[in-house]
């Protein structure tokens, strides 16, 4: 069999995919518009440019989910983890890199590999041949149109996500289960506020620091989804007639409330809950401060903060299989933020997974999917599992399958989840090689 694959995009996901395949004897054609052309957010002629931050988040696999994901990737032989270790700068418990050195390291590895041919060309249509599309959140317009065509319009052009919190961190003395007007069972956790609490929350929302958007992002995002802080600024009562509407909600004692924030399950296990209607552009530290004003969330552990930015991504549960291949065109795989993973490391991880599964198919084998006791497996499940309100997800312990036993202490629980994940990813690796 002619083992040749086209990889489109040389960001974190594309670089990881190309290198993984090339190291295993596959001839790779790696396409990127750099250095002839740049997206509105890019300036470095090298590949794998880190645009938003130089931090790859926490290092410790036993206390930080992104740290666990890094270790899983190292076990499978990750280029980006190798590059990060070789270009790191002091950052306490986080893994941070010198941006230019990191990009240069990856670029040199790709350009010098005997099995990688780099082409500075814009790919404008989804290829018919075996390929991995890893063009990121700023996929060019023509390719976006082609992707949209083959997936029936299941393509989003901005990322407007509400925060997600851990169920175990909620104060159940200050919230209750129930649906509006008693319909549908106990699908929601309701977090009530009295008038004083509501006023404090609204004022804090309005005055909190916002994240800075690129000029090219502003109009598209705010036309598509209203941030909760913008709605709050329209008038004191605005949220009581929208996101925090109390109508039809009362606790088991029949009490009614001035305002109610609803939380909705984010995963089947019910370990993570989404703050309904709270898409926000607040800085992450401000999100924790402001939403913790709500009594039920006073000790909330945030598994993912809300984000709002330009982000082309698929409605992946409708379009992709758990091996990251396209349902209607199984020779084409997707990787990176376009699949609905959120973050540098997560994007690189999806590139590795797409390459792992592509290689299995090239060798005539059925792809083996890591299970959701690992971060790699849980992200695979996220992009392919049934989800009517699909939004991008980052690595967090809340997406992992629950342990067989209850461990109340968070540090001990995280350590047990990590130990199980690392054991299982080593077993997974043994099935591949």
Beta strands, then each sheet from edge to edge (+ up, - down):
strand 1: 4-8
strand 2: 27-32
strand 3: 55-58
strand 4: 88-89
strand 5: 94-97
strand 6: 116-120
strand 7: 131-133
strand 8: 155-156
strand 9: 159-166
strand 10: 176-177
strand 11: 188-193
strand 12: 259-265
strand 13: 272-279
strand 14: 302-304
strand 15: 307-309
strand 16: 313-314
strand 17: 325-326
strand 18: 329-334
sheet 1: 6+ 2+ 1+ 7+ 18+ 17-
sheet 2: 3+ 5- 4+
sheet 3: 8+ 16-
sheet 4: 10+ 11- 12+ 13- 9+ 14-
sheet 5: 10+ 11- 12+ 13- 9+ 15-
end
